[in-house]
């Protein structure tokens, strides 16, 4: 519960809204020719700023 409160304070978003925003930017793994390839979509500037706020 304290971790959730901390996330809400730093992001200034509700936990529900925070997870809705961030869930689209997860890294993923593809298998190409039998080899796993790790990939991620680039983060928009506003999402990068949000993550920086959470890490502070």
SEFIZA-3560 file (N, C-alpha, C; in Angstrom, 3 decimals):
REM SEFIZA-3560
<numar><xx>0.825</xx><yy>-1.181</yy><zz>0.000</zz><atom>N</atom></numar>
<numar><xx>0.000</xx><yy>0.000</yy><zz>0.000</zz><atom>CA</atom></numar>
<numar><xx>0.877</xx><yy>1.256</yy><zz>0.000</zz><atom>C</atom></numar>
<numar><xx>1.947</xx><yy>1.224</yy><zz>0.735</zz><atom>N</atom></numar>
<numar><xx>2.839</xx><yy>2.385</yy><zz>0.781</zz><atom>CA</atom></numar>
<numar><xx>3.507</xx><yy>2.614</yy><zz>-0.566</zz><atom>C</atom></numar>
<numar><xx>3.833</xx><yy>1.527</yy><zz>-1.268</zz><atom>N</atom></numar>
<numar><xx>4.461</xx><yy>1.666</yy><zz>-2.589</zz><atom>CA</atom></numar>
<numar><xx>3.493</xx><yy>2.320</yy><zz>-3.566</zz><atom>C</atom></numar>
<numar><xx>2.235</xx><yy>1.939</yy><zz>-3.508</zz><atom>N</atom></numar>
<numar><xx>1.219</xx><yy>2.551</yy><zz>-4.372</zz><atom>CA</atom></numar>
<numar><xx>1.059</xx><yy>4.026</yy><zz>-4.080</zz><atom>C</atom></numar>
<numar><xx>1.075</xx><yy>4.372</yy><zz>-2.818</zz><atom>N</atom></numar>
<numar><xx>0.956</xx><yy>5.776</yy><zz>-2.425</zz><atom>CA</atom></numar>
<numar><xx>2.151</xx><yy>6.582</yy><zz>-2.944</zz><atom>C</atom></numar>
<numar><xx>3.329</xx><yy>6.015</yy><zz>-2.849</zz><atom>N</atom></numar>
<numar><xx>4.532</xx><yy>6.671</yy><zz>-3.341</zz><atom>CA</atom></numar>
<numar><xx>4.446</xx><yy>6.892</yy><zz>-4.859</zz><atom>C</atom></numar>
<numar><xx>4.000</xx><yy>5.872</yy><zz>-5.594</zz><atom>N</atom></numar>
<numar><xx>3.849</xx><yy>6.014</yy><zz>-7.045</zz><atom>CA</atom></numar>
<numar><xx>2.847</xx><yy>7.111</yy><zz>-7.399</zz><atom>C</atom></numar>
<numar><xx>1.745</xx><yy>7.172</yy><zz>-6.679</zz><atom>N</atom></numar>
<numar><xx>0.743</xx><yy>8.207</yy><zz>-6.930</zz><atom>CA</atom></numar>
<numar><xx>1.300</xx><yy>9.596</yy><zz>-6.637</zz><atom>C</atom></numar>
<numar><xx>2.065</xx><yy>9.723</yy><zz>-5.565</zz><atom>N</atom></numar>
<numar><xx>2.641</xx><yy>11.016</yy><zz>-5.216</zz><atom>CA</atom></numar>
<numar><xx>3.637</xx><yy>11.485</yy><zz>-6.265</zz><atom>C</atom></numar>
<numar><xx>4.526</xx><yy>10.602</yy><zz>-6.689</zz><atom>N</atom></numar>
<numar><xx>5.573</xx><yy>10.994</yy><zz>-7.632</zz><atom>CA</atom></numar>
<numar><xx>5.044</xx><yy>11.232</yy><zz>-9.037</zz><atom>C</atom></numar>
<numar><xx>4.069</xx><yy>10.448</yy><zz>-9.466</zz><atom>N</atom></numar>
<numar><xx>3.561</xx><yy>10.598</yy><zz>-10.828</zz><atom>CA</atom></numar>
<numar><xx>2.431</xx><yy>11.617</yy><zz>-10.917</zz><atom>C</atom></numar>
<numar><xx>1.788</xx><yy>11.880</yy><zz>-9.788</zz><atom>N</atom></numar>
<numar><xx>0.610</xx><yy>12.745</yy><zz>-9.728</zz><atom>CA</atom></numar>
<numar><xx>-0.537</xx><yy>12.195</yy><zz>-10.564</zz><atom>C</atom></numar>
<numar><xx>-0.571</xx><yy>10.867</yy><zz>-10.692</zz><atom>N</atom></numar>
<numar><xx>-1.654</xx><yy>10.150</yy><zz>-11.361</zz><atom>CA</atom></numar>
<numar><xx>-2.168</xx><yy>9.074</yy><zz>-10.415</zz><atom>C</atom></numar>
<numar><xx>-3.418</xx><yy>8.660</yy><zz>-10.609</zz><atom>N</atom></numar>
<numar><xx>-3.910</xx><yy>7.520</yy><zz>-9.837</zz><atom>CA</atom></numar>
<numar><xx>-3.190</xx><yy>6.271</yy><zz>-10.334</zz><atom>C</atom></numar>
<numar><xx>-3.154</xx><yy>5.232</yy><zz>-9.515</zz><atom>N</atom></numar>
<numar><xx>-2.500</xx><yy>3.992</yy><zz>-9.919</zz><atom>CA</atom></numar>
<numar><xx>-3.158</xx><yy>3.416</yy><zz>-11.177</zz><atom>C</atom></numar>
<numar><xx>-4.470</xx><yy>3.479</yy><zz>-11.241</zz><atom>N</atom></numar>
<numar><xx>-5.189</xx><yy>2.963</yy><zz>-12.402</zz><atom>CA</atom></numar>
<numar><xx>-4.748</xx><yy>3.687</yy><zz>-13.672</zz><atom>C</atom></numar>
<numar><xx>-4.701</xx><yy>4.998</yy><zz>-13.621</zz><atom>N</atom></numar>
<numar><xx>-4.296</xx><yy>5.799</yy><zz>-14.782</zz><atom>CA</atom></numar>
<numar><xx>-2.823</xx><yy>5.550</yy><zz>-15.128</zz><atom>C</atom></numar>
<numar><xx>-1.965</xx><yy>5.471</yy><zz>-14.124</zz><atom>N</atom></numar>
<numar><xx>-0.539</xx><yy>5.233</yy><zz>-14.331</zz><atom>CA</atom></numar>
<numar><xx>-0.309</xx><yy>3.912</yy><zz>-15.071</zz><atom>C</atom></numar>
<numar><xx>-0.973</xx><yy>2.850</yy><zz>-14.631</zz><atom>N</atom></numar>
<numar><xx>-0.783</xx><yy>1.549</yy><zz>-15.273</zz><atom>CA</atom></numar>
<numar><xx>-1.398</xx><yy>1.505</yy><zz>-16.665</zz><atom>C</atom></numar>
<numar><xx>-2.486</xx><yy>2.217</yy><zz>-16.873</zz><atom>N</atom></numar>
<numar><xx>-3.060</xx><yy>2.295</yy><zz>-18.219</zz><atom>CA</atom></numar>
<numar><xx>-2.100</xx><yy>2.970</yy><zz>-19.192</zz><atom>C</atom></numar>
<numar><xx>-1.426</xx><yy>4.001</yy><zz>-18.737</zz><atom>N</atom></numar>
<numar><xx>-0.479</xx><yy>4.731</yy><zz>-19.580</zz><atom>CA</atom></numar>
<numar><xx>0.760</xx><yy>3.885</yy><zz>-19.871</zz><atom>C</atom></numar>
<numar><xx>1.295</xx><yy>3.234</yy><zz>-18.851</zz><atom>N</atom></numar>
<numar><xx>2.568</xx><yy>2.530</yy><zz>-18.993</zz><atom>CA</atom></numar>
<numar><xx>2.460</xx><yy>1.142</yy><zz>-19.629</zz><atom>C</atom></numar>
<numar><xx>1.293</xx><yy>0.519</yy><zz>-19.614</zz><atom>N</atom></numar>
<numar><xx>1.198</xx><yy>-0.858</yy><zz>-20.087</zz><atom>CA</atom></numar>
<numar><xx>1.504</xx><yy>-0.998</yy><zz>-21.574</zz><atom>C</atom></numar>
<numar><xx>1.375</xx><yy>0.054</yy><zz>-22.349</zz><atom>N</atom></numar>
<numar><xx>1.625</xx><yy>-0.007</yy><zz>-23.784</zz><atom>CA</atom></numar>
<numar><xx>3.111</xx><yy>0.032</yy><zz>-24.115</zz><atom>C</atom></numar>
<numar><xx>3.960</xx><yy>0.306</yy><zz>-23.152</zz><atom>N</atom></numar>
<numar><xx>5.386</xx><yy>0.486</yy><zz>-23.413</zz><atom>CA</atom></numar>
<numar><xx>6.242</xx><yy>-0.587</yy><zz>-22.756</zz><atom>C</atom></numar>
<numar><xx>5.738</xx><yy>-1.802</yy><zz>-22.721</zz><atom>N</atom></numar>
<numar><xx>6.499</xx><yy>-2.921</yy><zz>-22.171</zz><atom>CA</atom></numar>
<numar><xx>7.428</xx><yy>-3.490</yy><zz>-23.236</zz><atom>C</atom></numar>
<numar><xx>8.604</xx><yy>-3.951</yy><zz>-22.846</zz><atom>N</atom></numar>
<numar><xx>9.454</xx><yy>-4.657</yy><zz>-23.814</zz><atom>CA</atom></numar>
<numar><xx>8.820</xx><yy>-6.012</yy><zz>-24.137</zz><atom>C</atom></numar>
<numar><xx>9.160</xx><yy>-6.561</yy><zz>-25.272</zz><atom>N</atom></numar>
<numar><xx>8.611</xx><yy>-7.854</yy><zz>-25.657</zz><atom>CA</atom></numar>
<numar><xx>9.676</xx><yy>-8.679</yy><zz>-26.357</zz><atom>C</atom></numar>
<numar><xx>9.394</xx><yy>-9.954</yy><zz>-26.530</zz><atom>N</atom></numar>
<numar><xx>10.353</xx><yy>-10.873</yy><zz>-27.144</zz><atom>CA</atom></numar>
<numar><xx>9.707</xx><yy>-11.537</yy><zz>-28.360</zz><atom>C</atom></numar>
<numar><xx>10.442</xx><yy>-11.551</yy><zz>-29.464</zz><atom>N</atom></numar>
<numar><xx>10.021</xx><yy>-12.222</yy><zz>-30.685</zz><atom>CA</atom></numar>
<numar><xx>10.953</xx><yy>-13.387</yy><zz>-30.939</zz><atom>C</atom></numar>
<numar><xx>10.459</xx><yy>-14.387</yy><zz>-31.628</zz><atom>N</atom></numar>
<numar><xx>11.318</xx><yy>-15.491</yy><zz>-32.047</zz><atom>CA</atom></numar>
<numar><xx>11.418</xx><yy>-15.442</yy><zz>-33.565</zz><atom>C</atom></numar>
<numar><xx>12.613</xx><yy>-15.206</yy><zz>-34.064</zz><atom>N</atom></numar>
<numar><xx>12.866</xx><yy>-15.126</yy><zz>-35.498</zz><atom>CA</atom></numar>
<numar><xx>13.904</xx><yy>-16.178</yy><zz>-35.846</zz><atom>C</atom></numar>
<numar><xx>13.532</xx><yy>-17.083</yy><zz>-36.755</zz><atom>N</atom></numar>
<numar><xx>14.409</xx><yy>-18.174</yy><zz>-37.175</zz><atom>CA</atom></numar>
<numar><xx>14.946</xx><yy>-18.961</yy><zz>-35.971</zz><atom>C</atom></numar>
<numar><xx>14.068</xx><yy>-19.148</yy><zz>-34.977</zz><atom>N</atom></numar>
<numar><xx>14.452</xx><yy>-19.919</yy><zz>-33.805</zz><atom>CA</atom></numar>
<numar><xx>15.278</xx><yy>-19.159</yy><zz>-32.778</zz><atom>C</atom></numar>
<numar><xx>15.594</xx><yy>-17.903</yy><zz>-33.028</zz><atom>N</atom></numar>
<numar><xx>16.397</xx><yy>-17.095</yy><zz>-32.104</zz><atom>CA</atom></numar>
<numar><xx>15.515</xx><yy>-16.049</yy><zz>-31.415</zz><atom>C</atom></numar>
<numar><xx>15.598</xx><yy>-15.946</yy><zz>-30.096</zz><atom>N</atom></numar>
<numar><xx>14.822</xx><yy>-14.904</yy><zz>-29.404</zz><atom>CA</atom></numar>
<numar><xx>15.429</xx><yy>-13.516</yy><zz>-29.665</zz><atom>C</atom></numar>
<numar><xx>14.571</xx><yy>-12.566</yy><zz>-29.944</zz><atom>N</atom></numar>
<numar><xx>14.983</xx><yy>-11.183</yy><zz>-30.167</zz><atom>CA</atom></numar>
<numar><xx>14.186</xx><yy>-10.314</yy><zz>-29.198</zz><atom>C</atom></numar>
<numar><xx>14.879</xx><yy>-9.539</yy><zz>-28.375</zz><atom>N</atom></numar>
<numar><xx>14.237</xx><yy>-8.650</yy><zz>-27.418</zz><atom>CA</atom></numar>
<numar><xx>14.037</xx><yy>-7.294</yy><zz>-28.082</zz><atom>C</atom></numar>
<numar><xx>12.833</xx><yy>-6.745</yy><zz>-27.938</zz><atom>N</atom></numar>
<numar><xx>12.515</xx><yy>-5.474</yy><zz>-28.584</zz><atom>CA</atom></numar>
<numar><xx>11.674</xx><yy>-4.614</yy><zz>-27.657</zz><atom>C</atom></numar>
<numar><xx>11.678</xx><yy>-3.333</yy><zz>-27.930</zz><atom>N</atom></numar>
<numar><xx>10.851</xx><yy>-2.386</yy><zz>-27.187</zz><atom>CA</atom></numar>
<numar><xx>10.538</xx><yy>-1.212</yy><zz>-28.094</zz><atom>C</atom></numar>
<numar><xx>9.363</xx><yy>-0.657</yy><zz>-27.922</zz><atom>N</atom></numar>
<numar><xx>9.026</xx><yy>0.528</yy><zz>-28.706</zz><atom>CA</atom></numar>
<numar><xx>9.666</xx><yy>1.749</yy><zz>-28.041</zz><atom>C</atom></numar>
<numar><xx>10.055</xx><yy>2.744</yy><zz>-28.832</zz><atom>N</atom></numar>
<numar><xx>10.656</xx><yy>3.936</yy><zz>-28.231</zz><atom>CA</atom></numar>
<numar><xx>9.626</xx><yy>4.687</yy><zz>-27.375</zz><atom>C</atom></numar>
<numar><xx>10.106</xx><yy>5.264</yy><zz>-26.292</zz><atom>N</atom></numar>
<numar><xx>9.211</xx><yy>5.984</yy><zz>-25.381</zz><atom>CA</atom></numar>
<numar><xx>8.992</xx><yy>7.414</yy><zz>-25.864</zz><atom>C</atom></numar>
<numar><xx>7.745</xx><yy>7.865</yy><zz>-25.875</zz><atom>N</atom></numar>
<numar><xx>7.484</xx><yy>9.274</yy><zz>-26.163</zz><atom>CA</atom></numar>
<numar><xx>8.074</xx><yy>10.144</yy><zz>-25.045</zz><atom>C</atom></numar>
<numar><xx>8.391</xx><yy>11.392</yy><zz>-25.340</zz><atom>N</atom></numar>
<numar><xx>9.012</xx><yy>12.262</yy><zz>-24.324</zz><atom>CA</atom></numar>
<numar><xx>8.201</xx><yy>12.384</yy><zz>-23.031</zz><atom>C</atom></numar>
<numar><xx>6.875</xx><yy>12.422</yy><zz>-23.121</zz><atom>N</atom></numar>
<numar><xx>6.072</xx><yy>12.587</yy><zz>-21.898</zz><atom>CA</atom></numar>
<numar><xx>6.134</xx><yy>11.329</yy><zz>-21.025</zz><atom>C</atom></numar>
<numar><xx>6.266</xx><yy>10.154</yy><zz>-21.629</zz><atom>N</atom></numar>
<numar><xx>6.391</xx><yy>8.925</yy><zz>-20.859</zz><atom>CA</atom></numar>
<numar><xx>7.783</xx><yy>8.849</yy><zz>-20.227</zz><atom>C</atom></numar>
<numar><xx>8.804</xx><yy>9.254</yy><zz>-20.961</zz><atom>N</atom></numar>
<numar><xx>10.164</xx><yy>9.282</yy><zz>-20.413</zz><atom>CA</atom></numar>
<numar><xx>10.232</xx><yy>10.226</yy><zz>-19.215</zz><atom>C</atom></numar>
<numar><xx>9.551</xx><yy>11.349</yy><zz>-19.306</zz><atom>N</atom></numar>
<numar><xx>9.509</xx><yy>12.313</yy><zz>-18.193</zz><atom>CA</atom></numar>
<numar><xx>8.793</xx><yy>11.699</yy><zz>-16.980</zz><atom>C</atom></numar>
<numar><xx>7.711</xx><yy>10.997</yy><zz>-17.242</zz><atom>N</atom></numar>
<numar><xx>6.950</xx><yy>10.345</yy><zz>-16.165</zz><atom>CA</atom></numar>
<numar><xx>7.822</xx><yy>9.307</yy><zz>-15.453</zz><atom>C</atom></numar>
<numar><xx>8.556</xx><yy>8.510</yy><zz>-16.209</zz><atom>N</atom></numar>
<numar><xx>9.435</xx><yy>7.502</yy><zz>-15.612</zz><atom>CA</atom></numar>
<numar><xx>10.548</xx><yy>8.166</yy><zz>-14.819</zz><atom>C</atom></numar>
<numar><xx>11.081</xx><yy>9.275</yy><zz>-15.310</zz><atom>N</atom></numar>
<numar><xx>12.106</xx><yy>10.004</yy><zz>-14.559</zz><atom>CA</atom></numar>
<numar><xx>11.547</xx><yy>10.507</yy><zz>-13.217</zz><atom>C</atom></numar>
<numar><xx>10.284</xx><yy>10.948</yy><zz>-13.204</zz><atom>N</atom></numar>
<numar><xx>9.663</xx><yy>11.390</yy><zz>-11.963</zz><atom>CA</atom></numar>
<numar><xx>9.541</xx><yy>10.234</yy><zz>-10.978</zz><atom>C</atom></numar>
<numar><xx>9.234</xx><yy>9.039</yy><zz>-11.473</zz><atom>N</atom></numar>
<numar><xx>9.076</xx><yy>7.885</yy><zz>-10.593</zz><atom>CA</atom></numar>
<numar><xx>10.413</xx><yy>7.431</yy><zz>-10.024</zz><atom>C</atom></numar>
<numar><xx>11.484</xx><yy>7.604</yy><zz>-10.786</zz><atom>N</atom></numar>
<numar><xx>12.803</xx><yy>7.195</yy><zz>-10.326</zz><atom>CA</atom></numar>
<numar><xx>13.427</xx><yy>8.187</yy><zz>-9.354</zz><atom>C</atom></numar>
<numar><xx>12.942</xx><yy>9.400</yy><zz>-9.313</zz><atom>N</atom></numar>
<numar><xx>13.532</xx><yy>10.445</yy><zz>-8.450</zz><atom>CA</atom></numar>
<numar><xx>13.317</xx><yy>10.157</yy><zz>-6.983</zz><atom>C</atom></numar>
//
